[in-house]
């Protein structure tokens, strides 16, 4: 994570993005999309409950469209922001502890995210402090078994790495070049044709009356 805040001097090569940043962006995008889908489903369910047969079809479609847009936007913002904070704390804790992946990263992320959510609830200072304390306890308690489950799943998961293998040949000059597979196929076909028995000679041997003259 230090590379994200390191100053790049003029003429110096720009370092690549940290892997934690890519993971955080992917988690945030996934959470936002999930919140938007949930918002649309919630809007359709609410519109079905409030169905009025006296309304015109165009009015019902307009109401459904406006409610779907509103619920999708609010759902994406709420759930996306929650996932963004959770993922940022989890990845930050993992990077700060020396890239250690265990259950305590998830517990810390759940406690801090739930505590921040409780602190953002409307009300006075006492109500917000109660929400903060309750969020820390509930968030950490709920994420404790979740973190342990994720830790065990990652521990017992088989690492599957798919690597593209490229065959290279070394020429006389010592340079490596890509192997010409078309030339290999042509050479293989030529060798098979050379090893095939001569059909004309066999016909002369077994059917001599086919010979002309």
N, CA, C and O of each residue as an XYZ file, in Angstrom:
852
protein
N       0.818     -1.212      0.000
C       0.000      0.000      0.000
C       0.853      1.263      0.000
O       0.338      2.347     -0.278
N       2.156      1.148      0.308
C       3.005      2.333      0.328
C       3.157      2.946     -1.056
O       3.379      4.150     -1.190
N       3.036      2.110     -2.089
C       3.209      2.615     -3.442
C       2.080      3.559     -3.831
O       2.247      4.383     -4.730
N       0.933      3.450     -3.168
C      -0.196      4.316     -3.504
C       0.054      5.758     -3.082
O      -0.534      6.675     -3.655
N       0.915      5.975     -2.092
C       1.173      7.321     -1.588
C       2.613      7.772     -1.853
O       3.041      8.812     -1.352
N       3.356      6.995     -2.637
C       4.736      7.367     -2.929
C       4.771      8.412     -4.035
O       4.038      8.317     -5.019
N       5.617      9.392     -3.866
C       5.728     10.467     -4.845
C       6.588     10.009     -6.014
O       7.671      9.453     -5.830
N       6.086     10.254     -7.214
C       6.801      9.872     -8.430
C       7.515     11.105     -8.965
O       6.885     12.121     -9.258
N       8.821     11.009     -9.090
C       9.612     12.129     -9.578
C       9.506     12.240    -11.094
O       9.180     11.259    -11.763
N       9.779     13.431    -11.647
C       9.725     13.597    -13.109
C      10.714     12.672    -13.808
O      11.883     12.586    -13.430
N      10.230     11.991    -14.822
C      11.060     11.058    -15.562
C      11.100      9.664    -14.978
O      11.633      8.750    -15.607
N      10.551      9.477    -13.794
C      10.547      8.160    -13.166
C       9.352      7.357    -13.659
O       8.278      7.904    -13.912
N       9.551      6.076    -13.789
C       8.480      5.209    -14.274
C       7.377      5.091    -13.229
O       7.646      4.898    -12.043
N       6.142      5.209    -13.684
C       4.997      5.138    -12.772
C       4.790      3.691    -12.338
O       4.673      2.809    -13.189
N       4.743      3.431    -11.045
C       4.557      2.045    -10.588
C       3.144      1.561    -10.870
O       2.230      2.376    -11.001
N       2.950      0.262    -10.965
C       1.601     -0.269    -11.210
C       0.690     -0.058    -10.007
O       1.149      0.197     -8.894
N      -0.601     -0.170    -10.255
C      -1.568     -0.007     -9.175
C      -1.422     -1.130     -8.152
O      -1.108     -2.264     -8.516
N      -1.647     -0.824     -6.882
C      -1.601     -1.896     -5.878
C      -2.726     -2.896     -6.114
O      -3.811     -2.530     -6.567
N      -2.461     -4.144     -5.807
C      -3.476     -5.177     -5.992
C      -4.656     -4.968     -5.052
O      -5.778     -5.367     -5.364
N      -4.405     -4.340     -3.895
C      -5.505     -4.060     -2.969
C      -6.496     -3.071     -3.568
O      -7.698     -3.160     -3.317
N      -5.994     -2.131     -4.358
C      -6.886     -1.149     -4.978
C      -7.799     -1.811     -6.004
O      -8.985     -1.492     -6.081
N      -7.249     -2.728     -6.789
C      -8.076     -3.449     -7.758
C      -9.127     -4.309     -7.059
O     -10.277     -4.371     -7.494
N      -8.727     -4.970     -5.973
C      -9.683     -5.798     -5.231
C     -10.775     -4.939     -4.601
O     -11.944     -5.325     -4.597
N     -10.399     -3.773     -4.068
C     -11.397     -2.886     -3.465
C     -12.378     -2.368     -4.517
O     -13.581     -2.301     -4.263
N     -11.875     -2.004     -5.684
C     -12.753     -1.514     -6.749
C     -13.716     -2.602     -7.213
O     -14.886     -2.325     -7.473
N     -13.228     -3.838     -7.316
C     -14.100     -4.940     -7.732
C     -15.172     -5.216     -6.684
O     -16.332     -5.438     -7.031
N     -14.796     -5.203     -5.408
C     -15.784     -5.430     -4.346
C     -16.826     -4.316     -4.307
O     -18.017     -4.577     -4.134
N     -16.376     -3.078     -4.466
C     -17.312     -1.953     -4.434
C     -18.286     -2.006     -5.609
O     -19.481     -1.763     -5.443
N     -17.771     -2.323     -6.788
C     -18.651     -2.425     -7.960
C     -19.658     -3.557     -7.795
O     -20.827     -3.410     -8.151
N     -19.205     -4.685     -7.254
C     -20.122     -5.807     -7.036
C     -21.199     -5.454     -6.018
O     -22.373     -5.765     -6.216
N     -20.797     -4.803     -4.926
C     -21.779     -4.394     -3.926
C     -22.770     -3.378     -4.459
O     -23.955     -3.435     -4.132
N     -22.297     -2.444     -5.279
C     -23.200     -1.445     -5.863
C     -24.208     -2.093     -6.800
O     -25.393     -1.761     -6.766
N     -23.742     -3.016     -7.636
C     -24.658     -3.702     -8.548
C     -25.670     -4.550     -7.783
O     -26.846     -4.596     -8.146
N     -25.216     -5.220     -6.729
C     -26.148     -6.020     -5.925
C     -27.199     -5.133     -5.267
O     -28.373     -5.499     -5.210
N     -26.783     -3.968     -4.768
C     -27.745     -3.045     -4.179
C     -28.742     -2.512     -5.189
O     -29.915     -2.329     -4.862
N     -28.299     -2.260     -6.402
C     -29.213     -1.782     -7.439
C     -30.221     -2.856     -7.834
O     -31.403     -2.567     -8.021
N     -29.752     -4.091     -7.960
C     -30.677     -5.185     -8.291
C     -31.702     -5.379     -7.183
O     -32.887     -5.577     -7.453
N     -31.247     -5.322     -5.939
C     -32.180     -5.445     -4.813
C     -33.188     -4.297     -4.804
O     -34.360     -4.499     -4.488
N     -32.733     -3.099     -5.150
C     -33.646     -1.962     -5.196
C     -34.716     -2.121     -6.262
O     -35.878     -1.790     -6.026
N     -34.340     -2.623     -7.430
C     -35.326     -2.839     -8.495
C     -36.337     -3.907     -8.083
O     -37.536     -3.747     -8.315
N     -35.868     -4.987     -7.478
C     -36.787     -6.030     -7.024
C     -37.727     -5.502     -5.942
O     -38.910     -5.840     -5.915
N     -37.197     -4.684     -5.068
C     -38.036     -4.098     -4.021
C     -39.085     -3.162     -4.612
O     -40.225     -3.137     -4.149
N     -38.706     -2.395     -5.632
C     -39.659     -1.485     -6.272
C     -40.768     -2.249     -6.979
O     -41.932     -1.856     -6.907
N     -40.428     -3.322     -7.653
C     -41.448     -4.111     -8.344
C     -42.399     -4.774     -7.354
O     -43.601     -4.857     -7.602
N     -41.858     -5.246     -6.231
C     -42.726     -5.851     -5.220
C     -43.666     -4.814     -4.611
O     -44.843     -5.097     -4.388
N     -43.148     -3.612     -4.343
C     -43.998     -2.559     -3.780
C     -45.059     -2.107     -4.776
O     -46.189     -1.810     -4.390
N     -44.701     -2.056     -6.045
C     -45.672     -1.657     -7.062
C     -46.753     -2.722     -7.234
O     -47.910     -2.397     -7.498
N     -46.378     -3.988     -7.084
C     -47.377     -5.055     -7.188
C     -48.352     -5.012     -6.017
O     -49.539     -5.287     -6.193
N     -47.867     -4.671     -4.825
C     -48.765     -4.573     -3.668
C     -49.695     -3.376     -3.780
O     -50.832     -3.422     -3.312
N     -49.212     -2.299     -4.402
C     -50.023     -1.087     -4.532
C     -50.743     -1.032     -5.878
O     -51.005      0.054     -6.394
N     -51.060     -2.177     -6.442
C     -51.706     -2.216     -7.756
C     -53.113     -1.636     -7.673
O     -53.902     -2.002     -6.801
N     -53.410     -0.730     -8.590
C     -54.725     -0.092     -8.653
C     -55.290     -0.330    -10.049
O     -54.762      0.212    -11.020
N     -56.347     -1.126    -10.173
C     -56.881     -1.421    -11.518
C     -57.483     -0.207    -12.208
O     -57.678     -0.228    -13.424
N     -57.783      0.850    -11.460
C     -58.388      2.023    -12.081
C     -57.364      2.903    -12.797
O     -57.730      3.731    -13.631
N     -56.089      2.726    -12.473
C     -55.065      3.526    -13.136
C     -54.826      3.021    -14.548
O     -54.957      1.830    -14.831
N     -54.478      3.938    -15.416
C     -54.162      3.558    -16.791
C     -52.822      2.819    -16.828
O     -51.985      2.963    -15.938
N     -52.651      2.033    -17.876
C     -51.431      1.235    -17.988
C     -50.194      2.119    -18.108
O     -49.144      1.792    -17.555
N     -50.306      3.221    -18.815
C     -49.153      4.102    -18.976
C     -48.773      4.764    -17.658
O     -47.599      5.034    -17.407
N     -49.779      5.026    -16.811
C     -49.496      5.620    -15.500
C     -48.802      4.606    -14.598
O     -47.879      4.956    -13.864
N     -49.245      3.348    -14.651
C     -48.602      2.311    -13.839
C     -47.152      2.099    -14.270
O     -46.270      1.925    -13.429
N     -46.910      2.115    -15.563
C     -45.540      1.953    -16.045
C     -44.665      3.130    -15.621
O     -43.501      2.955    -15.259
N     -45.237      4.321    -15.669
C     -44.474      5.501    -15.249
C     -44.131      5.423    -13.765
O     -43.002      5.715    -13.371
N     -45.100      5.030    -12.944
C     -44.838      4.901    -11.508
C     -43.799      3.813    -11.227
O     -42.925      3.982    -10.377
N     -43.904      2.694    -11.951
C     -42.937      1.615    -11.762
C     -41.538      2.059    -12.172
O     -40.559      1.733    -11.501
N     -41.442      2.798    -13.264
C     -40.135      3.269    -13.730
C     -39.510      4.237    -12.725
O     -38.331      4.114    -12.394
N     -40.286      5.187    -12.247
C     -39.754      6.170    -11.303
C     -39.365      5.514     -9.984
O     -38.330      5.842     -9.405
N     -40.193      4.588     -9.511
C     -39.865      3.916     -8.254
C     -38.652      3.006     -8.421
O     -37.827      2.904     -7.514
N     -38.538      2.351     -9.563
C     -37.389      1.467     -9.794
C     -36.091      2.260     -9.847
O     -35.079      1.839     -9.285
N     -36.117      3.408    -10.522
C     -34.911      4.235    -10.600
C     -34.512      4.736     -9.219
O     -33.334      4.725     -8.864
N     -35.490      5.171     -8.450
C     -35.197      5.684     -7.107
C     -34.643      4.586     -6.198
O     -33.630      4.782     -5.526
N     -35.310      3.430     -6.182
C     -34.864      2.346     -5.311
C     -33.515      1.787     -5.756
O     -32.689      1.425     -4.918
N     -33.285      1.712     -7.071
C     -31.996      1.214     -7.558
C     -30.868      2.163     -7.177
O     -29.786      1.722     -6.790
N     -31.118      3.463     -7.287
C     -30.084      4.437     -6.931
C     -29.769      4.393     -5.441
O     -28.604      4.344     -5.047
N     -30.810      4.410     -4.618
C     -30.589      4.397     -3.177
C     -29.994      3.071     -2.709
O     -29.126      3.048     -1.837
N     -30.464      1.970     -3.291
C     -29.904      0.674     -2.914
C     -28.445      0.545     -3.300
O     -27.642      0.014     -2.532
N     -28.091      1.032     -4.496
C     -26.697      0.982     -4.911
C     -25.800      1.847     -4.047
O     -24.685      1.447     -3.711
N     -26.280      3.039     -3.683
C     -25.476      3.931     -2.844
C     -25.299      3.353     -1.444
O     -24.193      3.364     -0.903
N     -26.371      2.853     -0.860
C     -26.297      2.348      0.514
C     -25.452      1.083      0.610
O     -24.488      1.023      1.372
N     -25.822      0.085     -0.165
C     -25.091     -1.181     -0.080
C     -23.684     -1.050     -0.650
O     -22.747     -1.671     -0.147
N     -23.533     -0.239     -1.703
C     -22.207     -0.038     -2.268
C     -21.264      0.654     -1.303
O     -20.096      0.277     -1.207
N     -21.750      1.668     -0.583
C     -20.906      2.350      0.401
C     -20.562      1.433      1.569
O     -19.448      1.479      2.092
N     -21.520      0.596      1.979
C     -21.251     -0.347      3.065
C     -20.157     -1.337      2.658
O     -19.224     -1.593      3.419
N     -20.283     -1.888      1.454
C     -19.276     -2.840      0.972
C     -17.934     -2.150      0.749
O     -16.885     -2.754      0.972
N     -17.959     -0.889      0.311
C     -16.711     -0.162      0.086
C     -15.937      0.019      1.390
O     -14.724     -0.188      1.429
N     -16.637      0.403      2.455
C     -15.970      0.573      3.751
C     -15.485     -0.773      4.281
O     -14.366     -0.885      4.783
N     -16.331     -1.791      4.167
C     -15.958     -3.124      4.656
C     -14.723     -3.646      3.928
O     -13.789     -4.141      4.559
N     -14.720     -3.536      2.609
C     -13.590     -4.041      1.830
C     -12.328     -3.227      2.091
O     -11.234     -3.787      2.153
N     -12.469     -1.907      2.246
C     -11.299     -1.066      2.504
C     -10.649     -1.420      3.838
O      -9.424     -1.511      3.929
N     -11.464     -1.619      4.872
C     -10.912     -1.975      6.180
C     -10.289     -3.367      6.145
O      -9.224     -3.588      6.719
N     -10.946     -4.294      5.478
C     -10.423     -5.661      5.405
C      -9.087     -5.711      4.666
O      -8.130     -6.318      5.147
N      -9.023     -5.075      3.501
C      -7.779     -5.078      2.733
C      -6.696     -4.244      3.406
O      -5.518     -4.598      3.354
N      -7.088     -3.136      4.041
C      -6.108     -2.333      4.758
C      -5.514     -3.067      5.943
O      -4.312     -2.981      6.192
N      -6.351     -3.790      6.676
C      -5.849     -4.589      7.794
C      -4.925     -5.697      7.312
O      -3.904     -5.983      7.938
N      -5.287     -6.311      6.210
C      -4.444     -7.373      5.655
C      -3.087     -6.830      5.213
O      -2.057     -7.457      5.462
N      -3.080     -5.669      4.560
C      -1.818     -5.083      4.110
C      -0.984     -4.572      5.279
O       0.241     -4.698      5.266
N      -1.627     -4.002      6.280
C      -0.897     -3.461      7.432
C      -0.245     -4.574      8.249
O       0.815     -4.368      8.841
N      -0.864     -5.740      8.285
C      -0.341     -6.863      9.065
C       0.620     -7.739      8.269
O       0.928     -8.860      8.674
N       1.090     -7.228      7.145
C       2.069     -7.982      6.372
C       1.460     -8.987      5.430
O       1.998    -10.079      5.248
N       0.333     -8.628      4.824
C      -0.353     -9.496      3.854
C      -0.750    -10.834      4.478
O      -0.610    -11.889      3.859
N      -1.245    -10.772      5.706
C      -1.716    -11.969      6.401
C      -3.224    -12.080      6.202
O      -3.970    -11.163      6.544
N      -3.666    -13.200      5.649
C      -5.082    -13.427      5.402
C      -5.622    -14.385      6.456
O      -5.341    -15.583      6.423
N      -6.397    -13.846      7.386
C      -7.024    -14.682      8.396
C      -8.367    -14.075      8.781
O      -8.822    -13.105      8.174
N      -8.985    -14.652      9.784
C     -10.328    -14.261     10.178
C     -10.388    -12.879     10.821
O     -11.437    -12.234     10.807
N      -9.270    -12.421     11.385
C      -9.300    -11.165     12.125
C      -9.441     -9.961     11.207
O      -9.915     -8.912     11.643
N      -9.050    -10.084      9.973
C      -9.299     -8.996      9.022
C     -10.796     -8.800      8.795
O     -11.285     -7.672      8.744
N     -11.510     -9.904      8.660
C     -12.963     -9.827      8.470
C     -13.660     -9.324      9.727
O     -14.616     -8.553      9.644
N     -13.183     -9.760     10.896
C     -13.785     -9.301     12.152
C     -13.588     -7.797     12.323
O     -14.522     -7.086     12.693
N     -12.386     -7.315     12.058
C     -12.129     -5.876     12.169
C     -12.967     -5.085     11.173
O     -13.489     -4.020     11.503
N     -13.096     -5.606      9.955
C     -13.898     -4.913      8.944
C     -15.366     -4.859      9.347
O     -16.013     -3.822      9.199
N     -15.894     -5.969      9.856
C     -17.291     -5.976     10.277
C     -17.553     -5.055     11.450
O     -18.566     -4.355     11.476
N     -16.648     -5.045     12.429
C     -16.841     -4.199     13.608
C     -16.773     -2.719     13.240
O     -17.625     -1.936     13.662
N     -15.772     -2.332     12.460
C     -15.619     -0.917     12.115
C     -16.746     -0.450     11.196
O     -17.262      0.655     11.361
N     -17.128     -1.284     10.231
C     -18.197     -0.881      9.311
C     -19.531     -0.761     10.032
O     -20.263      0.207      9.826
N     -19.854     -1.736     10.874
C     -21.111     -1.660     11.631
C     -21.081     -0.512     12.626
O     -22.099      0.146     12.843
N     -19.920     -0.262     13.237
C     -19.816      0.871     14.155
C     -20.007      2.201     13.447
O     -20.673      3.094     13.970
N     -19.422      2.341     12.250
C     -19.613      3.573     11.482
C     -21.065      3.736     11.052
O     -21.584      4.851     11.016
N     -21.722      2.621     10.726
C     -23.142      2.692     10.362
C     -23.989      3.128     11.551
O     -24.894      3.950     11.408
N     -23.692      2.574     12.725
C     -24.422      2.997     13.922
C     -24.154      4.443     14.285
O     -25.039      5.130     14.796
N     -22.939      4.914     14.027
C     -22.616      6.304     14.320
C     -23.319      7.267     13.369
O     -23.544      8.427     13.714
N     -23.666      6.792     12.177
C     -24.328      7.646     11.188
C     -25.842      7.673     11.343
O     -26.516      8.373     10.587
N     -26.398      6.933     12.299
C     -27.843      6.935     12.487
C     -28.318      8.299     12.985
O     -27.596      8.974     13.718
N     -29.516      8.707     12.597
C     -30.017     10.014     13.061
C     -30.310      9.991     14.555
O     -30.701      8.965     15.113
N     -30.117     11.129     15.182
C     -30.354     11.241     16.615
C     -29.299     12.099     17.281
O     -28.445     12.690     16.619
N     -29.371     12.156     18.599
C     -28.411     12.942     19.351
C     -27.083     12.228     19.517
O     -26.863     11.145     18.975
N     -26.200     12.866     20.285
C     -24.872     12.291     20.496
C     -24.957     10.983     21.270
O     -24.248     10.025     20.963
N     -25.829     10.946     22.279
C     -25.973      9.724     23.069
C     -26.486      8.574     22.205
O     -26.017      7.442     22.331
N     -27.444      8.863     21.332
C     -27.975      7.832     20.446
C     -26.912      7.343     19.465
O     -26.829      6.151     19.172
N     -26.111      8.261     18.969
C     -25.054      7.875     18.033
C     -23.970      7.041     18.723
O     -23.457      6.085     18.140
N     -23.626      7.398     19.950
C     -22.628      6.618     20.685
C     -23.148      5.216     20.998
O     -22.398      4.242     20.945
N     -24.425      5.125     21.322
C     -25.013      3.803     21.542
C     -24.998      2.975     20.254
O     -24.711      1.778     20.275
N     -25.312      3.629     19.142
C     -25.249      2.924     17.863
C     -23.838      2.483     17.517
O     -23.638      1.408     16.953
N     -22.849      3.322     17.859
C     -21.455      2.957     17.615
C     -21.050      1.741     18.436
O     -20.449      0.803     17.912
N     -21.382      1.761     19.728
C     -21.021      0.628     20.587
C     -21.745     -0.643     20.161
O     -21.151     -1.720     20.113
N     -23.029     -0.510     19.854
C     -23.793     -1.684     19.427
C     -23.278     -2.219     18.096
O     -23.222     -3.431     17.891
N     -22.903     -1.318     17.194
C     -22.376     -1.758     15.905
C     -21.045     -2.482     16.043
O     -20.800     -3.469     15.349
N     -20.182     -1.997     16.938
C     -18.902     -2.668     17.150
C     -19.099     -4.086     17.672
O     -18.432     -5.021     17.230
N     -20.019     -4.232     18.616
C     -20.235     -5.555     19.211
C     -20.931     -6.494     18.229
O     -20.498     -7.627     18.019
N     -22.016     -6.004     17.633
C     -22.789     -6.864     16.726
C     -21.995     -7.170     15.455
O     -21.970     -8.313     15.000
N     -21.353     -6.161     14.887
C     -20.584     -6.393     13.666
C     -19.434     -7.355     13.878
O     -19.219     -8.260     13.072
N     -18.688     -7.164     14.970
C     -17.597     -8.089     15.249
C     -18.090     -9.486     15.566
O     -17.477    -10.472     15.158
N     -19.210     -9.578     16.303
C     -19.741    -10.897     16.640
C     -20.266    -11.658     15.437
O     -20.069    -12.869     15.331
N     -20.937    -10.951     14.523
C     -21.458    -11.626     13.336
C     -20.354    -12.017     12.361
O     -20.445    -13.050     11.697
N     -19.322    -11.201     12.276
C     -18.241    -11.494     11.334
C     -17.222    -12.485     11.884
O     -16.346    -12.939     11.149
N     -17.326    -12.823     13.158
C     -16.391    -13.808     13.715
C     -16.576    -15.184     13.075
O     -15.594    -15.748     12.591
N     -17.790    -15.754     13.048
C     -17.936    -17.041     12.341
C     -17.759    -16.914     10.835
O     -17.276    -17.839     10.183
N     -18.153    -15.755     10.276
C     -17.966    -15.564      8.840
C     -16.487    -15.545      8.477
O     -16.074    -16.158      7.493
N     -15.691    -14.839      9.274
C     -14.257    -14.807      9.016
C     -13.606    -16.167      9.175
O     -12.717    -16.534      8.407
N     -14.053    -16.918     10.179
C     -13.498    -18.264     10.372
C     -13.862    -19.173      9.200
O     -13.046    -19.981      8.757
N     -15.090    -19.034      8.702
C     -15.515    -19.844      7.561
C     -14.704    -19.502      6.315
O     -14.258    -20.395      5.595
N     -14.517    -18.212      6.062
C     -13.719    -17.806      4.904
C     -12.267    -18.252      5.039
O     -11.634    -18.636      4.056
N     -11.746    -18.199      6.256
C     -10.368    -18.635      6.479
C     -10.207    -20.125      6.205
O      -9.232    -20.539      5.579
N     -11.154    -20.929      6.669
C     -11.068    -22.367      6.437
C     -11.274    -22.708      4.960
O     -10.622    -23.607      4.429
N     -12.177    -21.990      4.308
C     -12.395    -22.241      2.880
C     -11.153    -21.909      2.066
O     -10.798    -22.641      1.141
N     -10.498    -20.819      2.403
C      -9.287    -20.451      1.677
C      -8.130    -21.384      2.013
O      -7.254    -21.613      1.179
N      -8.122    -21.919      3.223
C      -7.041    -22.814      3.626
C      -7.131    -24.148      2.905
O      -6.114    -24.716      2.506
N      -8.356    -24.649      2.738
C      -8.540    -25.961      2.127
C      -8.785    -25.890      0.626
O      -8.896    -26.923     -0.033
N      -8.869    -24.694      0.089
C      -9.092    -24.575     -1.354
C      -7.817    -24.942     -2.092
O      -6.713    -24.613     -1.658
N      -7.984    -25.622     -3.204
C      -6.836    -26.013     -4.013
C      -6.456    -24.850     -4.913
O      -7.293    -24.367     -5.677
N      -5.220    -24.391     -4.843
C      -4.810    -23.294     -5.734
C      -4.728    -23.778     -7.164
O      -3.991    -24.712     -7.480
N      -5.487    -23.136     -8.014
C      -5.512    -23.486     -9.428
C      -4.929    -22.321    -10.207
O      -5.485    -21.223    -10.213
N      -3.841    -22.560    -10.842
C      -3.199    -21.514    -11.642
C      -3.110    -21.991    -13.077
O      -2.526    -23.033    -13.374
N      -3.694    -21.216    -13.946
C      -3.679    -21.532    -15.372
C      -2.678    -20.605    -16.046
O      -2.869    -19.390    -16.094
N      -1.650    -21.176    -16.547
C      -0.609    -20.386    -17.196
C      -0.514    -20.783    -18.662
O      -0.539    -21.963    -19.010
N      -0.407    -19.790    -19.489
C      -0.271    -20.038    -20.927
C       1.174    -20.408    -21.216
O       2.089    -19.620    -20.977
N       1.370    -21.613    -21.732
C       2.714    -22.104    -22.035
C       3.013    -21.874    -23.506
O       2.218    -22.220    -24.380
N       4.153    -21.295    -23.758
C       4.588    -21.008    -25.123
C       5.883    -21.765    -25.389
O       6.834    -21.690    -24.611
N       5.902    -22.490    -26.496
C       7.087    -23.249    -26.870
C       7.991    -22.366    -27.716
O       7.560    -21.747    -28.689
N       9.238    -22.327    -27.322
C      10.232    -21.528    -28.031
C      11.356    -22.443    -28.497
O      11.712    -23.407    -27.820
N      11.891    -22.136    -29.630
C      13.032    -22.865    -30.172
C      14.196    -21.909    -30.291
O      14.013    -20.709    -30.498
N      15.401    -22.450    -30.159
C      16.612    -21.652    -30.224
C      17.284    -21.913    -31.561
O      17.589    -23.060    -31.887
N      17.518    -20.861    -32.339
C      18.153    -21.026    -33.635
C      19.669    -21.019    -33.478
O      20.187    -20.984    -32.362
N      20.355    -21.051    -34.579
C      21.808    -21.124    -34.541
C      22.429    -19.863    -33.968
O      23.497    -19.929    -33.360
N      21.797    -18.737    -34.145
C      22.346    -17.492    -33.623
C      22.111    -17.300    -32.148
O      22.583    -16.320    -31.572
N      21.382    -18.228    -31.509
C      21.134    -18.126    -30.083
C      19.904    -17.331    -29.732
O      19.652    -17.087    -28.552
N      19.113    -16.908    -30.732
C      17.903    -16.139    -30.477
C      16.727    -17.080    -30.334
O      16.669    -18.135    -30.965
N      15.792    -16.676    -29.491
C      14.590    -17.460    -29.276
C      13.466    -16.887    -30.113
O      13.247    -15.676    -30.132
N      12.767    -17.751    -30.794
C      11.655    -17.308    -31.613
C      10.467    -18.209    -31.414
O      10.602    -19.311    -30.883
N       9.299    -17.757    -31.833
C       8.102    -18.565    -31.698
C       8.153    -19.761    -32.633
O       8.616    -19.651    -33.768
N       7.688    -20.870    -32.167
C       7.729    -22.093    -32.956
C       6.679    -22.030    -34.045
O       5.538    -21.633    -33.808
N       7.086    -22.435    -35.267
C       6.187    -22.408    -36.414
C       5.402    -23.711    -36.432
O       5.906    -24.735    -36.893
N       4.168    -23.679    -35.933
C       3.355    -24.890    -35.862
C       2.887    -25.322    -37.248
O       2.691    -26.514    -37.484
N       2.707    -24.383    -38.163
C       2.279    -24.750    -39.519
C       3.359    -25.572    -40.208
O       3.065    -26.558    -40.885
N       4.620    -25.158    -40.030
C       5.720    -25.927    -40.612
C       5.798    -27.319    -40.003
O       6.121    -28.280    -40.701
N       5.504    -27.442    -38.707
C       5.510    -28.759    -38.073
C       4.433    -29.659    -38.659
O       4.662    -30.848    -38.882
N       3.253    -29.087    -38.908
C       2.167    -29.882    -39.493
C       2.529    -30.336    -40.900
O       2.290    -31.486    -41.266
N       3.110    -29.426    -41.694
C       3.501    -29.789    -43.060
C       4.564    -30.881    -43.046
O       4.499    -31.824    -43.834
N       5.546    -30.755    -42.148
C       6.592    -31.775    -42.058
C       6.018    -33.119    -41.635
O       6.453    -34.162    -42.121
N       5.031    -33.099    -40.718
C       4.414    -34.346    -40.280
C       3.649    -35.016    -41.415
O       3.710    -36.235    -41.576
N       2.922    -34.212    -42.208
C       2.181    -34.777    -43.339
C       3.134    -35.353    -44.378
O       2.877    -36.419    -44.938
N       4.236    -34.648    -44.637
C       5.208    -35.151    -45.609
C       5.833    -36.462    -45.157
O       6.035    -37.368    -45.966
N       6.141    -36.568    -43.859
C       6.721    -37.817    -43.365
C       5.732    -38.968    -43.458
O       6.124    -40.100    -43.741
N       4.444    -38.690    -43.220
C       3.438    -39.744    -43.343
C       3.272    -40.185    -44.792
O       3.089    -41.370    -45.071
N       3.338    -39.220    -45.718
C       3.229    -39.580    -47.132
C       4.422    -40.408    -47.597
O       4.279    -41.321    -48.410
N       5.600    -40.078    -47.071
C       6.780    -40.844    -47.450
C       6.754    -42.258    -46.893
O       7.266    -43.183    -47.523
N       6.160    -42.435    -45.713
C       6.102    -43.766    -45.116
C       4.944    -44.602    -45.641
O       4.871    -45.793    -45.337
N       4.027    -44.010    -46.427
C       2.893    -44.751    -46.973
C       3.355    -45.627    -48.127
O       4.107    -45.141    -48.972
N       2.946    -46.901    -48.212
C       3.359    -47.773    -49.323
C       2.879    -47.239    -50.654
O       1.840    -46.585    -50.743
N       3.646    -47.525    -51.678
C       3.313    -47.050    -53.019
C       2.135    -47.850    -53.556
O       2.236    -49.060    -53.759
N       1.023    -47.171    -53.783
C      -0.188    -47.858    -54.238
C      -0.016    -48.381    -55.656
O      -0.538    -49.438    -56.011
N       0.733    -47.615    -56.471
C       0.911    -48.028    -57.860
C       1.718    -49.308    -57.965
O       1.404    -50.182    -58.773
N       2.779    -49.424    -57.133
C       3.589    -50.642    -57.172
C       2.807    -51.835    -56.677
O       2.969    -52.936    -57.203
N       1.956    -51.644    -55.670
C       1.135    -52.746    -55.175
C       0.137    -53.200    -56.223
O      -0.128    -54.394    -56.360
N      -0.421    -52.242    -56.967
C      -1.376    -52.632    -58.010
C      -0.694    -53.426    -59.121
O      -1.296    -54.331    -59.699
N       0.558    -53.089    -59.420
C       1.272    -53.845    -60.435
C       1.586    -55.248    -59.944
O       1.615    -56.196    -60.729
N       1.828    -55.381    -58.614
C       2.192    -56.680    -58.083
C       0.994    -57.615    -58.037
O       1.104    -58.779    -58.422
N      -0.160    -57.118    -57.566
C      -1.310    -57.996    -57.376
C      -2.208    -58.067    -58.602
O      -2.880    -59.076    -58.811
N      -2.233    -57.024    -59.409
C      -3.082    -57.024    -60.602
C      -2.224    -56.699    -61.818
O      -2.244    -55.570    -62.307
N      -1.476    -57.670    -62.303
C      -0.569    -57.380    -63.432
C      -1.303    -57.059    -64.718
O      -0.729    -56.424    -65.603
N      -2.582    -57.488    -64.854
C      -3.287    -57.208    -66.110
C      -3.697    -55.753    -66.255
O      -4.147    -55.329    -67.319
N      -3.533    -54.962    -65.138
C      -3.834    -53.548    -65.242
C      -2.708    -52.764    -65.891
O      -2.883    -51.596    -66.240
N      -1.525    -53.413    -66.060
C      -0.407    -52.687    -66.642
C      -0.632    -52.494    -68.140
O      -1.094    -53.400    -68.834
N      -0.318    -51.371    -68.596
C      -0.501    -51.104    -70.021
C       0.687    -51.584    -70.832
O       1.806    -51.669    -70.325
N       0.438    -51.896    -72.086
C       1.512    -52.326    -72.982
C       1.741    -53.775    -72.813
O       2.608    -54.344    -73.477
